[in-house]
Amino acid sequence: MSKRALIIEDDANIAELLRLYLEKDGFDVSRAADGATGVRMALGDNPDVILLDIMLPVLDGWQVCRKIREASRVPILMLTAKGETFDKVNGLDMGADDYIVKPFEVKELLARIHAVMRRTGPEEKPGEKKLSFDRLTINLDSYELVVDGKKIETPPKEMELLFHLASSPNRVYTRNQLLDEVWGFDYFGDSRTVDVHIKRLREKLEGVSGQWTLKTVWGVGYKFELNEKT
């Protein structure tokens, strides 16, 4: 069965180029030329992956990403000419799974699409990926984070990173290990991606409990530390 890709891109030439390469790679492709149409198609057509431009009419890419994330965990790759760190952080914060700066190589784009789809594919054994600590529940089956009794909206990659760290309490991971094990060995980003996600998680978790903490091990990386004291 073919995978379905939705291109949300107002530049007809770029959209057509993407369509040709994606169809050659086995995708059924649809396109929206503005943000509002893109949201409607994303939530109505249930694509397997979305390629999302930032500079769009009606709704910009960040608004589109936020609205889609309110109802769906479909993989989203942002395609944009904006390469500043602030823009990348914005995209990740809105829930994007990857961020690709134009111009890009088509082979790299396709590799990233397949990598994101592998990482965000359906769980084979639901009900098994749930961790509980004092005032904290991380449920990767439902992608729900419950902090001090309240459900906290959390982008998928932040959930996966926190679950990965908390699955091995007190183990220190380097940034490169986390990129390999959470984002995938074929991820093309850099270690600042990990730092951005850790920062956002800390904003959600800071001061919640004295029994655990998301800790920086200076010069090495990060760990989910359990306080052994009673």
FIKOLZA-1660 file (N, C-alpha, C; in steps of 0.1 Angstrom, whole numbers, plus 5000, padded with zeros to 4 digits):
% residues 230
   i   px   py   pz ch aa at
   1 5008 4988 5000  A  M  N
   1 5000 5000 5000  A  M CA
   1 5009 5013 5000  A  M  C
   2 5006 5022 4991  A  S  N
   2 5014 5034 4990  A  S CA
   2 5013 5043 5002  A  S  C
   3 5023 5049 5006  A  K  N
   3 5023 5059 5016  A  K CA
   3 5018 5073 5010  A  K  C
   4 5012 5081 5018  A  R  N
   4 5006 5093 5014  A  R CA
   4 5014 5105 5019  A  R  C
   5 5018 5114 5011  A  A  N
   5 5025 5126 5015  A  A CA
   5 5017 5138 5011  A  A  C
   6 5017 5148 5021  A  L  N
   6 5010 5161 5018  A  L CA
   6 5021 5172 5018  A  L  C
   7 5021 5179 5007  A  I  N
   7 5031 5190 5006  A  I CA
   7 5023 5203 5008  A  I  C
   8 5027 5211 5018  A  I  N
   8 5020 5224 5021  A  I CA
   8 5031 5234 5017  A  I  C
   9 5029 5240 5005  A  E  N
   9 5040 5248 4999  A  E CA
   9 5033 5257 4988  A  E  C
  10 5035 5270 4989  A  D  N
  10 5029 5280 4980  A  D CA
  10 5037 5282 4967  A  D  C
  11 5049 5278 4967  A  D  N
  11 5057 5279 4955  A  D CA
  11 5054 5267 4946  A  D  C
  12 5048 5269 4935  A  A  N
  12 5043 5258 4926  A  A CA
  12 5055 5250 4920  A  A  C
  13 5066 5257 4917  A  N  N
  13 5078 5250 4912  A  N CA
  13 5084 5240 4922  A  N  C
  14 5086 5245 4934  A  I  N
  14 5091 5236 4944  A  I CA
  14 5082 5225 4947  A  I  C
  15 5069 5227 4948  A  A  N
  15 5059 5217 4951  A  A CA
  15 5059 5206 4940  A  A  C
  16 5060 5211 4927  A  E  N
  16 5060 5201 4916  A  E CA
  16 5073 5193 4917  A  E  C
  17 5084 5199 4920  A  L  N
  17 5096 5191 4921  A  L CA
  17 5095 5180 4932  A  L  C
  18 5090 5185 4943  A  L  N
  18 5088 5175 4954  A  L CA
  18 5079 5164 4950  A  L  C
  19 5068 5168 4943  A  R  N
  19 5058 5157 4939  A  R CA
  19 5065 5147 4930  A  R  C
  20 5073 5151 4921  A  L  N
  20 5079 5142 4911  A  L CA
  20 5088 5132 4919  A  L  C
  21 5096 5137 4928  A  Y  N
  21 5105 5129 4935  A  Y CA
  21 5098 5119 4944  A  Y  C
  22 5088 5124 4951  A  L  N
  22 5081 5116 4961  A  L CA
  22 5073 5105 4953  A  L  C
  23 5067 5108 4942  A  E  N
  23 5059 5098 4935  A  E CA
  23 5069 5088 4929  A  E  C
  24 5081 5092 4925  A  K  N
  24 5091 5082 4920  A  K CA
  24 5095 5073 4932  A  K  C
  25 5094 5078 4944  A  D  N
  25 5098 5070 4956  A  D CA
  25 5086 5062 4961  A  D  C
  26 5075 5063 4954  A  G  N
  26 5064 5054 4958  A  G CA
  26 5053 5060 4966  A  G  C
  27 5053 5074 4968  A  F  N
  27 5043 5081 4975  A  F CA
  27 5031 5085 4966  A  F  C
  28 5019 5085 4972  A  D  N
  28 5008 5092 4966  A  D CA
  28 5009 5106 4972  A  D  C
  29 5008 5117 4964  A  V  N
  29 5011 5130 4968  A  V CA
  29 4999 5139 4966  A  V  C
  30 4996 5148 4976  A  S  N
  30 4986 5158 4975  A  S CA
  30 4993 5171 4979  A  S  C
  31 4987 5183 4975  A  R  N
  31 4993 5195 4978  A  R CA
  31 4983 5206 4982  A  R  C
  32 4987 5214 4992  A  A  N
  32 4980 5226 4996  A  A CA
  32 4988 5238 4994  A  A  C
  33 4983 5249 4988  A  A  N
  33 4990 5261 4985  A  A CA
  33 4990 5272 4996  A  A  C
  34 4982 5269 5006  A  D  N
  34 4982 5279 5017  A  D CA
  34 4980 5271 5030  A  D  C
  35 4982 5279 5041  A  G  N
  35 4982 5272 5054  A  G CA
  35 4969 5267 5059  A  G  C
  36 4958 5274 5057  A  A  N
  36 4945 5270 5061  A  A CA
  36 4941 5257 5054  A  A  C
  37 4943 5257 5041  A  T  N
  37 4940 5245 5033  A  T CA
  37 4948 5233 5037  A  T  C
  38 4961 5236 5041  A  G  N
  38 4970 5226 5045  A  G CA
  38 4965 5219 5058  A  G  C
  39 4960 5227 5068  A  V  N
  39 4955 5222 5080  A  V CA
  39 4943 5213 5077  A  V  C
  40 4934 5218 5069  A  R  N
  40 4922 5210 5066  A  R CA
  40 4925 5197 5059  A  R  C
  41 4935 5197 5050  A  M  N
  41 4938 5184 5043  A  M CA
  41 4946 5175 5053  A  M  C
  42 4954 5181 5061  A  A  N
  42 4962 5173 5071  A  A CA
  42 4953 5165 5080  A  A  C
  43 4943 5172 5085  A  L  N
  43 4934 5166 5095  A  L CA
  43 4923 5157 5088  A  L  C
  44 4920 5160 5076  A  G  N
  44 4909 5153 5069  A  G CA
  44 4914 5141 5061  A  G  C
  45 4926 5142 5055  A  D  N
  45 4931 5132 5046  A  D CA
  45 4940 5122 5053  A  D  C
  46 4944 5125 5065  A  N  N
  46 4953 5116 5073  A  N CA
  46 4966 5111 5065  A  N  C
  47 4974 5120 5060  A  P  N
  47 4986 5116 5053  A  P CA
  47 4996 5109 5063  A  P  C
  48 5006 5102 5057  A  D  N
  48 5016 5095 5064  A  D CA
  48 5028 5104 5068  A  D  C
  49 5029 5115 5060  A  V  N
  49 5040 5125 5063  A  V CA
  49 5036 5138 5057  A  V  C
  50 5041 5149 5063  A  I  N
  50 5038 5162 5058  A  I CA
  50 5051 5170 5056  A  I  C
  51 5052 5176 5044  A  L  N
  51 5063 5185 5041  A  L CA
  51 5057 5199 5042  A  L  C
  52 5062 5207 5051  A  L  N
  52 5056 5220 5054  A  L CA
  52 5065 5232 5053  A  L  C
  53 5062 5241 5044  A  D  N
  53 5069 5254 5042  A  D CA
  53 5065 5263 5054  A  D  C
  54 5074 5272 5057  A  I  N
  54 5071 5282 5068  A  I CA
  54 5064 5294 5062  A  I  C
  55 5069 5300 5052  A  M  N
  55 5064 5312 5046  A  M CA
  55 5052 5309 5037  A  M  C
  56 5040 5309 5043  A  L  N
  56 5028 5305 5036  A  L CA
  56 5017 5316 5037  A  L  C
  57 5008 5317 5027  A  P  N
  57 4997 5327 5029  A  P CA
  57 4986 5321 5038  A  P  C
  58 4978 5330 5044  A  V  N
  58 4967 5327 5053  A  V CA
  58 4972 5323 5067  A  V  C
  59 4978 5312 5068  A  L  N
  59 4985 5308 5081  A  L CA
  59 4999 5304 5078  A  L  C
  60 5009 5309 5086  A  D  N
  60 5023 5305 5083  A  D CA
  60 5025 5291 5088  A  D  C
  61 5037 5286 5085  A  G  N
  61 5040 5272 5088  A  G CA
  61 5040 5269 5103  A  G  C
  62 5044 5278 5111  A  W  N
  62 5044 5276 5126  A  W CA
  62 5030 5274 5131  A  W  C
  63 5021 5283 5126  A  Q  N
  63 5006 5281 5130  A  Q CA
  63 5001 5268 5125  A  Q  C
  64 5004 5265 5113  A  V  N
  64 4999 5252 5107  A  V CA
  64 5004 5240 5116  A  V  C
  65 5017 5240 5119  A  C  N
  65 5022 5229 5127  A  C CA
  65 5015 5228 5140  A  C  C
  66 5013 5239 5147  A  R  N
  66 5007 5240 5160  A  R CA
  66 4993 5234 5159  A  R  C
  67 4985 5238 5149  A  K  N
  67 4971 5233 5148  A  K CA
  67 4971 5218 5145  A  K  C
  68 4980 5214 5136  A  I  N
  68 4980 5199 5133  A  I CA
  68 4984 5191 5146  A  I  C
  69 4993 5196 5153  A  R  N
  69 4998 5189 5165  A  R CA
  69 4987 5188 5176  A  R  C
  70 4977 5197 5176  A  E  N
  70 4966 5196 5185  A  E CA
  70 4958 5184 5183  A  E  C
  71 4959 5178 5171  A  A  N
  71 4950 5167 5168  A  A CA
  71 4957 5155 5163  A  A  C
  72 4970 5156 5159  A  S  N
  72 4976 5145 5152  A  S CA
  72 4991 5144 5155  A  S  C
  73 4997 5132 5154  A  R  N
  73 5011 5130 5156  A  R CA
  73 5018 5127 5142  A  R  C
  74 5011 5130 5131  A  V  N
  74 5017 5127 5118  A  V CA
  74 5031 5134 5117  A  V  C
  75 5041 5127 5111  A  P  N
  75 5054 5133 5110  A  P CA
  75 5054 5145 5101  A  P  C
  76 5060 5156 5106  A  I  N
  76 5061 5169 5099  A  I CA
  76 5075 5172 5097  A  I  C
  77 5079 5175 5085  A  L  N
  77 5092 5180 5082  A  L CA
  77 5090 5194 5076  A  L  C
  78 5097 5204 5083  A  M  N
  78 5096 5218 5079  A  M CA
  78 5106 5221 5068  A  M  C
  79 5102 5227 5057  A  L  N
  79 5110 5231 5046  A  L CA
  79 5110 5246 5045  A  L  C
  80 5122 5252 5046  A  T  N
  80 5122 5266 5047  A  T CA
  80 5136 5272 5043  A  T  C
  81 5135 5284 5038  A  A  N
  81 5148 5291 5035  A  A CA
  81 5154 5298 5047  A  A  C
  82 5146 5297 5058  A  K  N
  82 5151 5303 5071  A  K CA
  82 5160 5293 5078  A  K  C
  83 5173 5297 5080  A  G  N
  83 5182 5287 5086  A  G CA
  83 5187 5292 5100  A  G  C
  84 5182 5303 5105  A  E  N
  84 5187 5308 5118  A  E CA
  84 5182 5298 5129  A  E  C
  85 5191 5298 5140  A  T  N
  85 5188 5289 5151  A  T CA
  85 5174 5292 5157  A  T  C
  86 5170 5305 5158  A  F  N
  86 5157 5308 5164  A  F CA
  86 5146 5301 5156  A  F  C
  87 5147 5301 5143  A  D  N
  87 5136 5295 5134  A  D CA
  87 5136 5280 5136  A  D  C
  88 5148 5274 5138  A  K  N
  88 5148 5260 5140  A  K CA
  88 5142 5256 5153  A  K  C
  89 5145 5264 5164  A  V  N
  89 5139 5262 5177  A  V CA
  89 5124 5263 5176  A  V  C
  90 5120 5274 5169  A  N  N
  90 5105 5276 5168  A  N CA
  90 5098 5264 5162  A  N  C
  91 5104 5259 5151  A  G  N
  91 5098 5247 5144  A  G CA
  91 5098 5235 5153  A  G  C
  92 5109 5232 5160  A  L  N
  92 5109 5221 5170  A  L CA
  92 5099 5223 5181  A  L  C
  93 5098 5235 5186  A  D  N
  93 5089 5238 5197  A  D CA
  93 5075 5236 5193  A  D  C
  94 5071 5239 5180  A  M  N
  94 5058 5237 5176  A  M CA
  94 5054 5222 5173  A  M  C
  95 5064 5214 5174  A  G  N
  95 5062 5199 5172  A  G CA
  95 5067 5193 5159  A  G  C
  96 5075 5200 5152  A  A  N
  96 5080 5194 5139  A  A CA
  96 5090 5183 5143  A  A  C
  97 5091 5173 5134  A  D  N
  97 5100 5162 5137  A  D CA
  97 5114 5164 5130  A  D  C
  98 5114 5173 5120  A  D  N
  98 5127 5176 5114  A  D CA
  98 5126 5190 5107  A  D  C
  99 5137 5195 5104  A  Y  N
  99 5138 5209 5099  A  Y CA
  99 5148 5209 5088  A  Y  C
 100 5144 5212 5076  A  I  N
 100 5153 5212 5064  A  I CA
 100 5154 5226 5058  A  I  C
 101 5166 5231 5056  A  V  N
 101 5168 5244 5050  A  V CA
 101 5170 5243 5035  A  V  C
 102 5162 5252 5028  A  K  N
 102 5164 5253 5014  A  K CA
 102 5177 5261 5010  A  K  C
 103 5184 5257 4999  A  P  N
 103 5181 5246 4991  A  P CA
 103 5186 5233 4997  A  P  C
 104 5180 5222 4993  A  F  N
 104 5184 5209 4999  A  F CA
 104 5186 5198 4988  A  F  C
 105 5194 5188 4991  A  E  N
 105 5196 5177 4982  A  E CA
 105 5184 5168 4983  A  E  C
 106 5179 5163 4972  A  V  N
 106 5167 5155 4972  A  V CA
 106 5170 5142 4979  A  V  C
 107 5181 5136 4977  A  K  N
 107 5185 5123 4984  A  K CA
 107 5185 5125 4999  A  K  C
 108 5190 5136 5004  A  E  N
 108 5189 5139 5018  A  E CA
 108 5175 5140 5023  A  E  C
 109 5167 5148 5015  A  L  N
 109 5153 5149 5019  A  L CA
 109 5146 5136 5020  A  L  C
 110 5148 5127 5010  A  L  N
 110 5141 5114 5011  A  L CA
 110 5146 5106 5022  A  L  C
 111 5159 5107 5025  A  A  N
 111 5165 5099 5036  A  A CA
 111 5158 5104 5049  A  A  C
 112 5157 5117 5051  A  R  N
 112 5151 5122 5063  A  R CA
 112 5136 5118 5064  A  R  C
 113 5129 5118 5053  A  I  N
 113 5115 5114 5053  A  I CA
 113 5114 5100 5058  A  I  C
 114 5121 5091 5053  A  H  N
 114 5121 5077 5057  A  H CA
 114 5125 5075 5071  A  H  C
 115 5135 5083 5075  A  A  N
 115 5140 5081 5089  A  A CA
 115 5129 5086 5099  A  A  C
 116 5123 5097 5096  A  V  N
 116 5112 5102 5105  A  V CA
 116 5100 5092 5105  A  V  C
 117 5097 5087 5094  A  M  N
 117 5085 5077 5093  A  M CA
 117 5088 5065 5101  A  M  C
 118 5101 5060 5100  A  R  N
 118 5105 5048 5108  A  R CA
 118 5104 5051 5123  A  R  C
 119 5108 5063 5127  A  R  N
 119 5109 5066 5141  A  R CA
 119 5095 5069 5147  A  R  C
 120 5085 5073 5139  A  T  N
 120 5072 5077 5143  A  T CA
 120 5062 5067 5139  A  T  C
 121 5066 5055 5135  A  G  N
 121 5056 5045 5131  A  G CA
 121 5048 5039 5142  A  G  C
 122 5037 5032 5140  A  P  N
 122 5029 5027 5150  A  P CA
 122 5036 5017 5159  A  P  C
 123 5033 5017 5172  A  E  N
 123 5038 5008 5181  A  E CA
 123 5033 4994 5178  A  E  C
 124 5041 4984 5179  A  E  N
 124 5037 4970 5176  A  E CA
 124 5030 4964 5188  A  E  C
 125 5034 4968 5200  A  K  N
 125 5028 4963 5213  A  K CA
 125 5023 4974 5222  A  K  C
 126 5011 4978 5219  A  P  N
 126 5006 4989 5228  A  P CA
 126 5004 4985 5242  A  P  C
 127 5005 4995 5251  A  G  N
 127 5003 4992 5265  A  G CA
 127 5015 4989 5273  A  G  C
 128 5027 4989 5266  A  E  N
 128 5039 4985 5273  A  E CA
 128 5048 4997 5276  A  E  C
 129 5046 5008 5269  A  K  N
 129 5056 5019 5271  A  K CA
 129 5050 5030 5280  A  K  C
 130 5050 5027 5293  A  K  N
 130 5045 5036 5303  A  K CA
 130 5054 5036 5315  A  K  C
 131 5059 5048 5319  A  L  N
 131 5068 5049 5331  A  L CA
 131 5061 5058 5341  A  L  C
 132 5062 5054 5354  A  S  N
 132 5056 5063 5364  A  S CA
 132 5067 5065 5375  A  S  C
 133 5067 5078 5379  A  F  N
 133 5076 5082 5390  A  F CA
 133 5067 5092 5399  A  F  C
 134 5073 5097 5409  A  D  N
 134 5066 5106 5418  A  D CA
 134 5061 5118 5410  A  D  C
 135 5048 5120 5409  A  R  N
 135 5041 5131 5403  A  R CA
 135 5045 5132 5388  A  R  C
 136 5048 5121 5382  A  L  N
 136 5052 5121 5368  A  L CA
 136 5048 5107 5361  A  L  C
 137 5041 5108 5350  A  T  N
 137 5038 5096 5342  A  T CA
 137 5041 5099 5328  A  T  C
 138 5049 5091 5322  A  I  N
 138 5053 5092 5308  A  I CA
 138 5047 5080 5300  A  I  C
 139 5037 5083 5292  A  N  N
 139 5030 5072 5285  A  N CA
 139 5033 5074 5270  A  N  C
 140 5042 5065 5265  A  L  N
 140 5045 5066 5251  A  L CA
 140 5036 5059 5241  A  L  C
 141 5027 5051 5247  A  D  N
 141 5016 5045 5239  A  D CA
 141 5006 5055 5234  A  D  C
 142 5002 5064 5244  A  S  N
 142 4993 5075 5241  A  S CA
 142 4999 5088 5238  A  S  C
 143 5012 5089 5240  A  Y  N
 143 5020 5101 5239  A  Y CA
 143 5014 5112 5249  A  Y  C
 144 5012 5108 5261  A  E  N
 144 5007 5117 5271  A  E CA
 144 5017 5118 5282  A  E  C
 145 5019 5131 5286  A  L  N
 145 5028 5134 5298  A  L CA
 145 5019 5140 5309  A  L  C
 146 5019 5133 5320  A  V  N
 146 5011 5138 5332  A  V CA
 146 5021 5143 5342  A  V  C
 147 5020 5155 5346  A  V  N
 147 5029 5161 5356  A  V CA
 147 5021 5167 5367  A  V  C
 148 5023 5162 5379  A  D  N
 148 5016 5166 5391  A  D CA
 148 5001 5165 5389  A  D  C
 149 4996 5155 5382  A  G  N
 149 4982 5153 5380  A  G CA
 149 4976 5160 5368  A  G  C
 150 4984 5167 5361  A  K  N
 150 4979 5175 5349  A  K CA
 150 4986 5170 5337  A  K  C
 151 4977 5168 5326  A  K  N
 151 4982 5164 5313  A  K CA
 151 4989 5176 5307  A  K  C
 152 5002 5175 5303  A  I  N
 152 5009 5186 5297  A  I CA
 152 5011 5183 5282  A  I  C
 153 5007 5192 5274  A  E  N
 153 5009 5190 5259  A  E CA
 153 5024 5190 5256  A  E  C
 154 5028 5180 5250  A  T  N
 154 5043 5178 5247  A  T CA
 154 5045 5173 5233  A  T  C
 155 5054 5179 5225  A  P  N
 155 5057 5174 5212  A  P CA
 155 5062 5160 5212  A  P  C
 156 5060 5152 5202  A  P  N
 156 5063 5138 5202  A  P CA
 156 5078 5136 5205  A  P  C
 157 5087 5144 5199  A  K  N
 157 5101 5141 5201  A  K CA
 157 5106 5144 5215  A  K  C
 158 5100 5154 5221  A  E  N
 158 5103 5156 5236  A  E CA
 158 5098 5144 5244  A  E  C
 159 5086 5138 5241  A  M  N
 159 5081 5126 5248  A  M CA
 159 5091 5115 5246  A  M  C
 160 5096 5113 5234  A  E  N
 160 5105 5101 5231  A  E CA
 160 5118 5103 5238  A  E  C
 161 5123 5116 5239  A  L  N
 161 5136 5118 5245  A  L CA
 161 5134 5116 5260  A  L  C
 162 5124 5121 5267  A  L  N
 162 5122 5119 5281  A  L CA
 162 5120 5105 5284  A  L  C
 163 5112 5097 5276  A  F  N
 163 5110 5083 5279  A  F CA
 163 5123 5076 5278  A  F  C
 164 5131 5079 5268  A  H  N
 164 5144 5072 5266  A  H CA
 164 5153 5074 5278  A  H  C
 165 5154 5086 5283  A  L  N
 165 5162 5089 5295  A  L CA
 165 5157 5082 5307  A  L  C
 166 5144 5083 5309  A  A  N
 166 5138 5078 5321  A  A CA
 166 5137 5063 5321  A  A  C
 167 5138 5057 5310  A  S  N
 167 5138 5042 5309  A  S CA
 167 5151 5036 5315  A  S  C
 168 5161 5044 5316  A  S  N
 168 5174 5040 5322  A  S CA
 168 5178 5050 5332  A  S  C
 169 5172 5051 5344  A  P  N
 169 5175 5061 5354  A  P CA
 169 5189 5061 5358  A  P  C
 170 5195 5073 5359  A  N  N
 170 5209 5075 5364  A  N CA
 170 5219 5071 5353  A  N  C
 171 5215 5067 5342  A  R  N
 171 5225 5064 5331  A  R CA
 171 5227 5078 5324  A  R  C
 172 5240 5081 5321  A  V  N
 172 5244 5093 5314  A  V CA
 172 5245 5090 5299  A  V  C
 173 5238 5098 5292  A  Y  N
 173 5239 5097 5277  A  Y CA
 173 5246 5110 5271  A  Y  C
 174 5254 5107 5262  A  T  N
 174 5260 5119 5255  A  T CA
 174 5250 5124 5245  A  T  C
 175 5252 5136 5240  A  R  N
 175 5243 5142 5230  A  R CA
 175 5243 5133 5217  A  R  C
 176 5254 5128 5213  A  N  N
 176 5255 5120 5201  A  N CA
 176 5248 5107 5203  A  N  C
 177 5248 5101 5215  A  Q  N
 177 5241 5089 5218  A  Q CA
 177 5226 5091 5217  A  Q  C
 178 5221 5103 5222  A  L  N
 178 5207 5106 5221  A  L CA
 178 5203 5108 5207  A  L  C
 179 5211 5115 5199  A  L  N
 179 5208 5117 5185  A  L CA
 179 5206 5104 5178  A  L  C
 180 5216 5094 5181  A  D  N
 180 5215 5081 5175  A  D CA
 180 5203 5073 5179  A  D  C
 181 5200 5073 5192  A  E  N
 181 5190 5064 5198  A  E CA
 181 5176 5070 5198  A  E  C
 182 5175 5083 5198  A  V  N
 182 5161 5089 5198  A  V CA
 182 5158 5094 5184  A  V  C
 183 5167 5101 5178  A  W  N
 183 5164 5107 5164  A  W CA
 183 5167 5097 5153  A  W  C
 184 5176 5087 5156  A  G  N
 184 5180 5078 5146  A  G CA
 184 5194 5080 5140  A  G  C
 185 5201 5070 5137  A  F  N
 185 5215 5071 5133  A  F CA
 185 5216 5079 5120  A  F  C
 186 5206 5080 5112  A  D  N
 186 5207 5087 5099  A  D CA
 186 5201 5101 5100  A  D  C
 187 5199 5106 5113  A  Y  N
 187 5195 5120 5115  A  Y CA
 187 5206 5129 5111  A  Y  C
 188 5203 5140 5104  A  F  N
 188 5213 5149 5098  A  F CA
 188 5215 5162 5106  A  F  C
 189 5209 5163 5118  A  G  N
 189 5210 5175 5126  A  G CA
 189 5223 5175 5134  A  G  C
 190 5223 5184 5144  A  D  N
 190 5235 5185 5153  A  D CA
 190 5230 5185 5167  A  D  C
 191 5240 5185 5176  A  S  N
 191 5238 5182 5191  A  S CA
 191 5229 5193 5197  A  S  C
 192 5228 5205 5191  A  R  N
 192 5220 5216 5196  A  R CA
 192 5205 5212 5197  A  R  C
 193 5202 5203 5188  A  T  N
 193 5188 5198 5188  A  T CA
 193 5184 5191 5201  A  T  C
 194 5194 5184 5207  A  V  N
 194 5191 5177 5220  A  V CA
 194 5190 5188 5231  A  V  C
 195 5199 5198 5230  A  D  N
 195 5198 5209 5240  A  D CA
 195 5185 5216 5240  A  D  C
 196 5180 5219 5228  A  V  N
 196 5167 5226 5227  A  V CA
 196 5156 5217 5234  A  V  C
 197 5156 5205 5231  A  H  N
 197 5145 5196 5236  A  H CA
 197 5146 5195 5252  A  H  C
 198 5159 5193 5257  A  I  N
 198 5161 5193 5271  A  I CA
 198 5156 5205 5278  A  I  C
 199 5159 5217 5272  A  K  N
 199 5154 5230 5277  A  K CA
 199 5139 5230 5278  A  K  C
 200 5132 5226 5268  A  R  N
 200 5118 5226 5268  A  R CA
 200 5112 5216 5278  A  R  C
 201 5118 5205 5280  A  L  N
 201 5114 5195 5290  A  L CA
 201 5115 5201 5304  A  L  C
 202 5126 5207 5306  A  R  N
 202 5129 5213 5320  A  R CA
 202 5118 5223 5323  A  R  C
 203 5114 5231 5313  A  E  N
 203 5104 5241 5316  A  E CA
 203 5091 5234 5321  A  E  C
 204 5088 5222 5316  A  K  N
 204 5076 5215 5320  A  K CA
 204 5078 5208 5334  A  K  C
 205 5090 5204 5337  A  L  N
 205 5093 5195 5348  A  L CA
 205 5099 5201 5360  A  L  C
 206 5105 5213 5359  A  E  N
 206 5113 5219 5370  A  E CA
 206 5105 5221 5383  A  E  C
 207 5110 5216 5394  A  G  N
 207 5104 5218 5407  A  G CA
 207 5093 5209 5410  A  G  C
 208 5090 5200 5402  A  V  N
 208 5078 5191 5404  A  V CA
 208 5080 5181 5415  A  V  C
 209 5092 5175 5416  A  S  N
 209 5095 5165 5426  A  S CA
 209 5109 5165 5430  A  S  C
 210 5112 5162 5443  A  G  N
 210 5125 5161 5448  A  G CA
 210 5131 5147 5446  A  G  C
 211 5123 5138 5441  A  Q  N
 211 5127 5124 5439  A  Q CA
 211 5134 5121 5426  A  Q  C
 212 5133 5130 5416  A  W  N
 212 5139 5128 5403  A  W CA
 212 5142 5142 5397  A  W  C
 213 5151 5142 5388  A  T  N
 213 5154 5154 5381  A  T CA
 213 5161 5151 5367  A  T  C
 214 5159 5160 5358  A  L  N
 214 5165 5159 5345  A  L CA
 214 5178 5167 5346  A  L  C
 215 5189 5160 5346  A  K  N
 215 5202 5166 5350  A  K CA
 215 5212 5167 5339  A  K  C
 216 5219 5178 5339  A  T  N
 216 5231 5179 5330  A  T CA
 216 5243 5174 5337  A  T  C
 217 5251 5165 5330  A  V  N
 217 5264 5161 5334  A  V CA
 217 5274 5168 5326  A  V  C
 218 5280 5179 5332  A  W  N
 218 5288 5188 5324  A  W CA
 218 5299 5181 5317  A  W  C
 219 5301 5185 5304  A  G  N
 219 5311 5179 5296  A  G CA
 219 5308 5165 5291  A  G  C
 220 5296 5160 5294  A  V  N
 220 5293 5146 5290  A  V CA
 220 5279 5146 5283  A  V  C
 221 5269 5149 5290  A  G  N
 221 5255 5149 5284  A  G CA
 221 5244 5151 5294  A  G  C
 222 5235 5142 5294  A  Y  N
 222 5223 5143 5303  A  Y CA
 222 5219 5129 5309  A  Y  C
 223 5211 5130 5320  A  K  N
 223 5206 5118 5326  A  K CA
 223 5193 5121 5333  A  K  C
 224 5184 5111 5335  A  F  N
 224 5173 5112 5343  A  F CA
 224 5177 5106 5357  A  F  C
 225 5179 5115 5366  A  E  N
 225 5185 5111 5379  A  E CA
 225 5174 5108 5389  A  E  C
 226 5175 5097 5396  A  L  N
 226 5166 5093 5407  A  L CA
 226 5174 5096 5420  A  L  C
 227 5167 5103 5429  A  N  N
 227 5172 5105 5442  A  N CA
 227 5170 5093 5451  A  N  C
 228 5181 5086 5455  A  E  N
 228 5179 5074 5463  A  E CA
 228 5175 5076 5477  A  E  C
 229 5176 5089 5482  A  K  N
 229 5172 5092 5496  A  K CA
 229 5157 5091 5498  A  K  C
 230 5153 5086 5509  A  T  N
 230 5139 5085 5512  A  T CA
 230 5134 5098 5519  A  T  C
% end
